[in-house]
Amino acid sequence: MKKIILIASTCLLLTSCSRESIESTFGVNYDTTNRFAKNLAPLPGQFTKDIKALDSLISSFNGNIEKRWGKKNLVTAGKRSYVKYTDGYLSRSQVDFTNGRVTVETVAGTDPKAHLRQAIITTLLTPEDPASVDLYSDADVTLGGKPFLYQQVLDQDKKPIEWSWRASRYADYLIAHHLKQKNVDYKKAYYVDIPMVKNHTQLREYKYADIVRKASLKYDIPEDLIYSIIRTESSFNPYAVSWANAYGLMQVVPKTAGRDVFKLVKNKSGDPTPEYLFNPYNNIDTGTAYFHILKTRYLKDIRHPTSKQYSMISAYNGGAGGVFNTFSSSRSRAINDINSLQPNQVYWALTKKHKNAEARRYLEKVTAFKKEFNSGKF
């Protein structure tokens, strides 16, 4: 897997070294990546060189899309969306986890229904394992195992789709009854929209209930916080990967949070690999362990538990240094200031005065999701 964010190796432990700050520093605005850049930047001195190499790879990938779809219809994956091109870039699938919608389309000029049918079947049967899919090429998806859309999409008989025969039958039904057309770059695109079930987010959440429970007990971090972080980071998208070198459900950056967990909790050297972090158990364990580090090490002197949790949430996104700098350039004075305030005042400062706009919004999002979770609306 790629390793492009080598500035992380020079970040101080208490400075903001979030994905967002890295993207801002280097002008990297891409949201997701795939497995094609796996050997980038083995040494810090190669950072600039490898950014150019990565840009070249991105340019090539985008160019292949534009040849088929045009510049105005270039779509790539995100933390909360899945986009996969197949069939020489003639067909693509999009899963919008935020709005609960699957769109499968093709611009094939010859026998488009056959191309669309195969793309639908592949989408419905794509497995949960991210290693089976290269998001940034048109390589075939390796099918096998339980589909990641299982139960989140139902066929015309309101049945979940797990097997090829049911996926094929549903594809035929969609093409016969719900086929649509539109113009794409002076050519016709044929597509179908497939609604996800209303509780698709909860279904993805339930998959990880046992893992979350174990991590919560192991590291003394509340379950509602873990769930809310996962929802904020990836919307429970098993394919979530960011251009800022963050992987998996809790979007762990190997060279910052991952390295801290290996060193301070696991007593290991080095960084967790992307493959390690793609495993849901490893990812949730690592992300929760990092919250434990924030709680018991970097932010341990914050006395009020609610103020501490607000600070932990903000630090997960923008670094512990970002939390302290919101109150004072002096760490000791920042802690004294935080301890002199009520939790609602700490929340106000972190959502209004934090230098990182993303960190300000992040605390608001996670806090809102926690309320939803505890009210049963999550």
N, C-alpha and C positions, 0 to 999 in steps of 0.2 A: 504494500500500500504506500501511497505517497506520504512524504514527511516534509511538508513545505514550510511549516511555521517554526523555523529554527530560532527566531528571536526569543522563543520561550526559554531557550537554554541560557539566555542572559538576563531574564527577568528576575528581580529580587523576589523573595518569597512573599513579601507583603505589598508588592506593587500590583497594580491592575494589569493582568496579563490575560484578559478574557479573549474569547474569539472575536468579539466586536472591536476591542481596542487594537488587536492585531490586524484585523481587516482594515481598520481606519488608518493605522500607521503605514501600511504598505499599499493602500488603495486596492485591496483585493475584495471585490464586491460579490464574488460568486457565492452561491448558497450551498451547493452540494458537489460531491465528486463521485468518482467510481474507483475501480481497481486498476485503471490503465496507467496511472502515474506512480506505480508502486516503488520505484527505485530512485525517486527524486531526493536530492539534498542529503546524502549520507554524512556530509561534513558541514559545519557552520559556514566555512569560507565559500561554499558553493551555493549559498542562498540566492544571490542575485542571478547567477547563471541558471539555477533551476527554476526560478520564477519565470525566466524567459522560455525555458523548455516547457513549463507548464502552460504558459500562454500559447505556445505553439500548438500543444496538444488540444487545448480548448478551441483555438481558432480552427484547427482541422475538423474537430467534431462539429462545431457550429456550422462550418462550411458545408459539411455533408448534409446537415439538416436543411440549410438554406437552399441547396440545390433541388431538394424535393418539395419543400414547404414555403420557401420564400422568407425574407428577413422578417416580415411582419408576423409570421406564424412560428417563429423559433421558440420552442418551449423546452425547458429542462427541469430536472427534478429539484425538489426543495426538502427542507427538514420535515415539512408536513404534507408533502405531496410526492407521489411516485410517478415518474415518467420513464417509459422504456420504448426505444425504437427497435424495430425488427425489419426483416424483409428488405434489406438494402435501403433502409430509412424510408421505405414507402408506407409503412404502418407504424402507428404509435398508440400507446395506452397511457392514460393519465388517471391517477387515483387522487382525488382531492379529499384528504382526511379531515380537513376543517369543515367543508360543506357536505361531505357524505355523498360524493358523486364519482362515478367511474365513466370515463369517455374513451371509446376505442374508435379509431378512425384510420382511413387509408386514402392515399392519393394514387393508388395503382391505376394505370390506364387500361390494362387488360384484365378482364375478369375480376373487377374490384370486389365483388361479393365474396369470392373465394378467398382473397387476401384478407378481407375483413373478418370472415368466419374464423380463419386460423388465428388471427390476432386476438379475437374475443376468447377463443378456447385457451390460448396461451395465458392471457390475462387472468382468467378465472382459475387456472391451475398453477399459476406461479407460486412456488413454495415459500415458506416463511424464512428459509435460510438465505441471507443476503449473499452468501458465497455463490449462489446459483445464478446470480444476475449481474451482468456488467451494465450499469446504467448509462455509461457514456460510450457506447458503441452500438452497432446493430446486431451484435452476436446473439445467437439463439439462447433462450432461457432453458436451463437444465431442469426439466420437470421431474417431480417425484416428491413424496412426502405430503403432508397436509398443506393445502393452499393457504396463503396468508390472508385471503379474502373469505376463507371458510366461515360461514354463518353471517358474515357481514354483508353478503350479497345472496339473495334468494332467487330461485328460478321462477318460471311462470306458475308453478304449483306451490310456491312459497316453501320450497325445500332448499336446504343448503347444498352447495356444489362441492363435491370432493373427488368425483371420478370423471374420467374422460367422456363416458357416454352421456352423463348428465350435462357436462359443459358443452358438448357438441350439440345436444338437443336444444339447449337454451340459446346457443349461438344461432341456430336455424330459426328459432322462434323470434329472436330479436331482429334478425334480418328480414323476416317475413312481415313483421308487424310494427317495427319501430325504426326502420331504416330512414335516415335523413341525409340530405345533401347540402353542400355549401360550396362556394367558390373559394379556392385557395391558390393564390398566385397564378391566376389565369387558368386554373384547372379545377376539375371537380373533386371534392373530397366526399367520401361516403363514411357515415359514422352512426354510432348508437350511443345514447346516454343510458347508463344503468344506475338506478338509485341504490344507495346503501341503506341498510335498515336504520331506523331512527336511533337505536342504541349501539351503533357501531363503535363509538368511542369506549363505552362501557365493556363491550365484548373484548376489545383489545386489552382493556384494563384488567379484566378478570383473568386473562392468560398469565399475568404476572403476580397474582395475588399472593401465592405461596412464597415467591422470591422476595416480594416487598415485605411480607410479614417477618421472614427470617432476617432480612437485613435490618429491619427496624429493631428487633430484639437484640441482635448482635451488636449494633452500634448505638443504641439508645437514641434513635432519631424517629420522630413520629411518622406513622404510616401516611397520614394525610399530607405531610410535607413531601414525602418521597413521591406519592402519586401526583401531586401538584407540579413538582419539578418535571416529571416525565411528560405530563400533559403540555407544559409550557415549552419544553425543549423539543419534543418530537411528536406530540399528539399520539403517542403510542405507536409510532410508525417504525416497524422493525427494520426498515431500510434507511433510516435517518443517518446521513453523513453530511458534514459541512466542509466547505472549502477551507475553513480555518483549522482543519485537522482535528475535528471533534467527531466522535463515533458513538453510535448506538442510542439507546433509549434516553439516557441521561446526558448525552452529548459530552462525553469525557474527552478532554484533550490529553493525549498520552504524555506529553513533555511537561505538563504543569500539574494538574490534579492527579493524573495517572502516576507520574513519577513520585509525587508526595506520598501517595497511598502505598506504592511499592516500598518506598524507603522507610516510612514512619509507622506503617501498620503491618505490612507483609514481611518486613525485614528482607526485602529483595533489592537487588541493584537493577538499574536500567528502567525501561518504560514498558508498559503493557502494549502489546501489538494491536493493530486494528482487528485482527481475527479474534483475539482475546476479548476485546470490547464489544464485538458483534454478538457474542454469546450473552443472552439476556441476564443470566445469573451473574456472570462476571461483571457486566456493565452496571447493574443495579447495586451489586456489592461494592464496586469501586466508587461509584458516585456517592453512595451512602457513607462509605468510609471517609470520603473527603469531607462530608458534612461533619463527621465525628472529629476530624482534624481541626476544622474551623471552630467547632464548639469547645474542644478541650485544649487547643494549642494557640491558634492565632487570635481567637476572640474570647479566650477563657476569662479575662478580667472584667468582662461586661457582666454586671451582677443580675439585672432583671432578666428573667428567662424570655419574656416576650421581646424585649429590646435586643437580646442576644439572637433570637431567632430571626428577627428582621435583618439584623446585621449579617447573619449567616446566609440568608437568601440573597442579599445584595452582593456579598462577597463571592458566592458561587458563580455569579455572572461577571462582576466587575473587579474582583480581587479584594482581599482584606485591606490593602493599602487604599483602595478607592473608598472604602467605608471610613477609615480613619481620616483621610484627607477631606472628607465632607465636613468634618468638625474642626480639625486643626492639622497643621503640618507636623505637629509633634504627636507621636503616638501616645505618649503618656497623658498629654493634655486632652487628646481626643477621647481616650477612655474615661477620663474624669468628666468631660463634658457629657458623654453618653450616659454615664452613671448619675449625673445630676438631673437628667431629663426623664419625663414620663415616656412610656413606650409609644404613645401616640405622637409625641414630639419627635422621637427618634424616627418613626415612620415618615413623618412630614419632611424631615430633613433629607432622608435618603431618597424620597420620591420627588423632592423639589430642588434640592441643592447639590446632589451628586453631580460631578462633572460629566459623567457618562450618561447620555440621554437613554441609551439602551438599558443601563442598569436601573435608572429611575423607573422606566416602564416595566422592567422585569419584576421588581418587587410588587408593583401593583397587580400584575397578571397572576403571579403565584399566590398572593394573598387572596385574590378574588376566587381562584380555583379552589383554594383551601376551604373557603366559605361554602362554595358549591358542594364540595365533597362532604363536608360535615352536615349539610342540609339535605343530603340524599339526592341532589340534582346532578352530581358528577357523572 
